[in-house]
Amino acid sequence: MALTETELAAKITGLNDSRTADNLQLAMWTALFYYYITTYDEEVSRIWPQPFKKVGKILFLITRYSQIPQLFIWLSWFLPSRGPWSLKGCIVLFELGTALEVLSIGCAEVSFWICLYALLEGKRKYFAIIVLVWLGFFIPIQTIQWMGFATYIAIEPGPFDRAYGYSCRYANTPGAQAAKYELVTLYMALARTILFMIASVVVIFVRYRRRNSLLTVIRREGGMYYICSSLVLFFACVIRTPGFPVENPYISRTVIKVLRNLAQYIFAERLLLQMQKTVYKTTRAQTAMSTLVFDDDNVPKTEKTVDHELSGLSGRTVHS
């Protein structure tokens, strides 16, 4: 049946929006992989020599290299690839891509939580509190988020979409509340980000009054991460609030998602790289950070280093 002029215009508008969103995603991947290429030498020299049991190496490699399968899934998922995907295959791609994104974002966030734990000197009571708080946000957010994802189904692309080579198309089941699920998770993520940012500021500026290179890195990278994440999440919540006037919500949400992912991935990896670069065992915080996240075999812990540690902790010079 031939499309009316109005239906044809709507189809073209929807396709243009989809292609614009795809271009934004492609721009994100381009920027991300450009960053990976330009920091590859640092990765090889600073991250690869670390033992695999070290938390810093695990978080860094998962955050970075989980992006590669995500890219290939996205290329098969959204771009006009003309791939021979069945409806079941499209759903599998959707679920796998979503799981990888949750994994990479989770590792990026954990990098900053680990910093807070190390700054609290790696004590077990603080570990228990941090884990409980993190799980208290992570489990509900992921549960509600997956409830929203479960409302998506794969549909056969229409002739208009197939003409452009799209193999996978998705839609919500009738009566689905995916938008409400997404809004709830965004507000919870915003609350978690603000809460942790406040906790980090209190720990850094109240517990550690003396400046050193490691704390400078945590303040700079961590501060930029939380400022960017908080602003992006805030605008994401505002845009998705029912009744808020926005000219093109689909494109706006894509822009927000792209900016959020870039902030999370890049600042988390920069934090880990800069931490490894500046780990010198001169304060108790740095010793805990070194032991927990990275090894620093290139800087022997000499008697002079021990004396400097005690000097940094007591605020007075210790003479040997």
C-alpha positions as CSV (number, residue, x, y, z in Angstrom):
1,M,0.0,0.0,0.0
2,A,1.4,3.4,-1.0
3,L,2.3,5.8,1.7
4,T,0.5,9.1,2.0
5,E,2.5,12.3,1.8
6,T,2.3,12.8,5.6
7,E,3.4,9.2,6.3
8,L,6.2,9.5,3.9
9,A,7.4,12.7,5.5
10,A,7.2,11.1,9.0
11,K,9.3,8.2,7.7
12,I,11.9,10.4,6.2
13,T,12.1,12.5,9.4
14,G,12.4,9.4,11.5
15,L,15.1,8.0,9.3
16,N,17.0,11.3,9.3
17,D,16.9,11.4,13.2
18,S,18.1,7.8,13.3
19,R,21.0,8.6,10.9
20,T,21.9,11.7,13.0
21,A,21.9,9.6,16.1
22,D,24.1,7.0,14.4
23,N,26.5,9.8,13.3
24,L,26.7,11.0,16.9
25,Q,27.5,7.4,18.1
26,L,30.1,7.1,15.4
27,A,31.7,10.4,16.5
28,M,31.8,9.1,20.1
29,W,33.6,5.9,18.9
30,T,36.0,7.9,16.8
31,A,36.9,10.2,19.7
32,L,37.2,7.3,22.1
33,F,39.5,5.2,19.8
34,Y,41.6,8.3,19.0
35,Y,42.2,8.6,22.7
36,Y,43.1,5.0,23.0
37,I,45.6,5.2,20.1
38,T,47.2,8.3,21.6
39,T,47.6,6.7,25.0
40,Y,48.6,3.3,23.9
41,D,52.3,3.8,24.6
42,E,51.3,4.8,28.2
43,E,49.2,1.7,28.5
44,V,52.0,-0.6,27.3
45,S,54.6,1.0,29.6
46,R,52.5,1.5,32.7
47,I,49.6,-1.0,32.7
48,W,50.9,-4.1,31.0
49,P,53.9,-4.7,33.4
50,Q,51.5,-4.8,36.3
51,P,50.4,-8.2,37.8
52,F,47.0,-9.4,36.6
53,K,45.9,-9.6,40.3
54,K,46.1,-5.8,40.6
55,V,42.7,-4.1,40.6
56,G,44.0,-1.2,38.6
57,K,45.1,-3.3,35.7
58,I,41.8,-5.3,35.7
59,L,39.7,-2.2,35.7
60,F,41.7,-0.5,33.0
61,L,41.8,-3.4,30.6
62,I,38.1,-4.2,31.0
63,T,37.1,-0.5,30.6
64,R,39.2,-0.1,27.5
65,Y,39.0,-3.4,25.7
66,S,35.3,-4.1,26.2
67,Q,34.8,-1.2,23.8
68,I,36.0,-3.3,20.8
69,P,33.2,-5.9,20.8
70,Q,30.7,-3.1,21.6
71,L,31.8,-1.3,18.5
72,F,31.3,-4.3,16.3
73,I,27.9,-5.0,17.8
74,W,26.9,-1.4,17.3
75,L,28.0,-1.5,13.7
76,S,25.9,-4.6,13.1
77,W,23.1,-3.3,15.2
78,F,22.4,0.3,14.0
79,L,24.3,1.0,10.9
80,P,22.9,0.0,7.5
81,S,25.1,-3.1,7.3
82,R,22.6,-5.3,5.3
83,G,23.6,-8.1,7.6
84,P,21.5,-11.3,7.6
85,W,20.2,-11.0,11.1
86,S,17.1,-12.8,12.3
87,L,14.8,-11.3,14.9
88,K,16.3,-13.5,17.5
89,G,19.8,-12.6,16.4
90,C,18.9,-8.9,16.7
91,I,17.7,-9.4,20.3
92,V,20.9,-11.3,21.2
93,L,23.0,-8.4,19.8
94,F,20.9,-6.0,21.8
95,E,21.3,-7.9,25.1
96,L,25.0,-8.6,24.5
97,G,25.7,-4.9,23.6
98,T,23.8,-3.8,26.7
99,A,25.6,-6.2,29.0
100,L,29.0,-5.0,27.7
101,E,28.1,-1.4,28.2
102,V,27.0,-2.1,31.8
103,L,30.3,-3.9,32.4
104,S,32.5,-1.1,31.0
105,I,30.6,1.7,32.7
106,G,30.6,-0.3,36.0
107,C,34.4,-0.7,35.8
108,A,34.9,3.0,35.1
109,E,32.8,3.9,38.1
110,V,34.5,1.4,40.4
111,S,37.9,3.0,39.6
112,F,36.8,6.1,41.5
113,W,35.3,4.1,44.4
114,I,38.5,2.2,44.7
115,C,40.3,5.6,45.1
116,L,38.1,6.5,48.0
117,Y,38.7,3.2,49.6
118,A,42.5,3.6,49.3
119,L,42.3,7.1,50.6
120,L,40.5,5.7,53.7
121,E,43.7,3.6,54.2
122,G,42.2,0.3,52.9
123,K,40.5,-0.5,56.2
124,R,38.0,-3.4,56.2
125,K,35.2,-1.4,57.9
126,Y,35.4,1.2,55.2
127,F,35.4,-1.5,52.5
128,A,32.2,-2.9,53.9
129,I,30.5,0.5,54.0
130,I,31.6,1.3,50.4
131,V,30.5,-2.1,49.1
132,L,27.1,-1.8,50.7
133,V,26.5,1.7,49.4
134,W,27.7,0.7,45.9
135,L,25.5,-2.4,45.9
136,G,22.6,-0.3,47.3
137,F,22.7,1.8,44.2
138,F,24.0,-0.7,41.6
139,I,21.4,-3.6,42.2
140,P,18.3,-1.4,42.0
141,I,19.6,0.6,39.1
142,Q,20.5,-2.5,37.1
143,T,17.2,-4.3,38.0
144,I,15.1,-1.3,36.9
145,Q,17.2,-0.8,33.8
146,W,16.9,-4.4,32.7
147,M,13.1,-4.2,33.3
148,G,13.1,-1.4,30.8
149,F,15.3,-3.3,28.3
150,A,13.0,-6.3,28.6
151,T,10.2,-4.2,27.0
152,Y,12.1,-4.0,23.7
153,I,11.4,-6.4,21.0
154,A,13.0,-6.8,17.5
155,I,10.7,-6.1,14.6
156,E,11.0,-6.7,10.9
157,P,12.4,-3.6,9.1
158,G,9.9,-2.2,6.7
159,P,10.7,-1.8,3.0
160,F,11.8,1.8,3.6
161,D,14.4,0.7,6.2
162,R,15.5,-2.3,4.2
163,A,16.1,-0.1,1.2
164,Y,18.8,1.7,3.3
165,G,20.3,-1.6,4.5
166,Y,19.0,-1.7,8.1
167,S,18.8,-5.2,9.4
168,C,17.7,-4.7,13.1
169,R,14.9,-2.5,14.3
170,Y,13.5,-2.3,17.8
171,A,10.3,-1.2,19.4
172,N,8.7,-1.2,22.8
173,T,5.9,-3.7,23.6
174,P,2.5,-2.1,23.7
175,G,1.9,-0.3,27.0
176,A,5.6,-0.6,28.0
177,Q,6.9,1.9,30.6
178,A,10.5,1.9,29.4
179,A,10.7,5.7,29.6
180,K,9.7,5.7,33.2
181,Y,12.2,3.0,34.1
182,E,14.9,5.0,32.4
183,L,14.0,8.1,34.2
184,V,14.1,6.4,37.6
185,T,17.6,4.9,36.9
186,L,18.9,8.3,35.8
187,Y,17.7,10.0,39.0
188,M,19.3,7.2,41.1
189,A,22.6,7.4,39.1
190,L,22.6,11.2,39.7
191,A,22.0,10.7,43.4
192,R,24.9,8.2,43.6
193,T,27.2,10.5,41.7
194,I,26.5,13.5,43.9
195,L,26.7,11.4,47.1
196,F,30.1,9.9,46.2
197,M,31.4,13.2,45.0
198,I,30.6,14.7,48.4
199,A,32.2,11.8,50.2
200,S,35.3,12.1,48.1
201,V,35.6,15.9,48.8
202,V,35.2,15.4,52.5
203,V,37.8,12.6,52.7
204,I,40.4,14.5,50.6
205,F,40.0,18.0,52.1
206,V,39.4,16.9,55.7
207,R,41.6,13.8,56.1
208,Y,44.5,14.8,53.9
209,R,45.5,18.4,54.3
210,R,49.0,18.0,52.9
211,R,49.4,18.2,49.1
212,N,51.2,15.5,47.1
213,S,51.2,14.3,43.5
214,L,48.8,11.4,43.9
215,L,46.1,13.5,45.7
216,T,46.5,16.2,43.0
217,V,45.8,13.5,40.4
218,I,42.7,12.3,42.2
219,R,41.4,15.8,42.7
220,R,41.9,16.8,39.1
221,E,40.7,13.6,37.3
222,G,38.1,12.7,39.8
223,G,36.8,16.3,40.0
224,M,36.5,16.6,36.3
225,Y,34.8,13.2,36.1
226,Y,32.2,14.0,38.8
227,I,31.5,17.5,37.5
228,C,31.0,16.2,34.0
229,S,28.9,13.2,35.1
230,S,26.8,15.3,37.4
231,L,26.0,17.9,34.8
232,V,25.3,15.3,32.1
233,L,23.0,13.2,34.3
234,F,21.2,16.4,35.5
235,F,20.4,17.4,32.0
236,A,19.5,13.8,31.1
237,C,17.0,13.8,34.0
238,V,15.6,17.2,32.9
239,I,15.1,16.2,29.3
240,R,13.4,13.0,30.2
241,T,11.0,14.6,32.8
242,P,7.5,14.2,31.5
243,G,6.1,17.5,30.1
244,F,9.5,19.1,29.6
245,P,9.5,20.8,26.2
246,V,12.4,19.6,24.0
247,E,12.5,20.0,20.2
248,N,13.9,16.6,19.4
249,P,14.1,14.3,22.4
250,Y,15.6,11.4,20.4
251,I,18.7,13.4,19.3
252,S,19.0,15.2,22.7
253,R,19.1,11.8,24.5
254,T,21.7,10.5,22.2
255,V,23.9,13.6,22.7
256,I,23.5,13.2,26.5
257,K,24.5,9.5,26.3
258,V,27.5,10.2,24.1
259,L,28.8,12.9,26.4
260,R,28.3,10.7,29.5
261,N,30.1,7.7,28.1
262,L,33.0,9.8,27.0
263,A,33.3,11.4,30.4
264,Q,33.1,8.0,32.2
265,Y,35.5,6.1,30.0
266,I,38.2,8.8,29.4
267,F,38.4,10.2,32.9
268,A,38.4,6.8,34.5
269,E,41.3,5.6,32.3
270,R,43.2,8.9,32.8
271,L,42.8,8.5,36.5
272,L,44.3,5.0,36.5
273,L,47.2,6.0,34.1
274,Q,48.0,9.1,36.1
275,M,47.8,7.2,39.4
276,Q,50.3,4.6,38.2
277,K,52.6,7.4,37.0
278,T,52.6,9.3,40.3
279,V,52.6,6.4,42.8
280,Y,55.5,7.1,45.2
281,K,55.4,5.7,48.7
282,T,55.5,8.9,50.6
283,T,52.2,8.9,52.6
284,R,50.0,6.3,54.1
285,A,47.3,7.1,51.5
286,Q,49.7,6.5,48.6
287,T,51.0,3.3,50.2
288,A,47.5,1.9,50.4
289,M,46.8,3.1,46.8
290,S,50.0,1.4,45.6
291,T,49.3,-1.9,47.4
292,L,45.6,-2.1,46.4
293,V,45.6,-0.7,42.8
294,F,49.2,-0.9,41.4
295,D,52.7,-2.2,42.2
296,D,55.5,0.3,42.1
297,D,58.6,-1.9,41.8
298,N,60.7,0.9,40.2
299,V,60.7,2.9,43.5
300,P,62.3,0.9,46.3
301,K,61.0,1.5,49.8
302,T,64.3,2.7,51.3
303,E,64.8,3.9,54.8
304,K,64.7,7.4,53.5
305,T,61.3,6.8,52.0
306,V,60.0,5.4,55.4
307,D,61.3,8.5,57.1
308,H,59.5,10.7,54.6
309,E,56.3,8.7,55.2
310,L,56.5,9.3,58.9
311,S,57.3,13.0,58.3
312,G,54.3,13.4,56.0
313,L,52.0,11.7,58.6
314,S,53.2,13.5,61.7
315,G,53.8,16.9,60.1
316,R,57.3,17.1,61.5
317,T,60.8,16.1,60.2
318,V,62.1,12.7,61.3
319,H,65.8,12.4,61.6
320,S,67.6,9.1,61.1
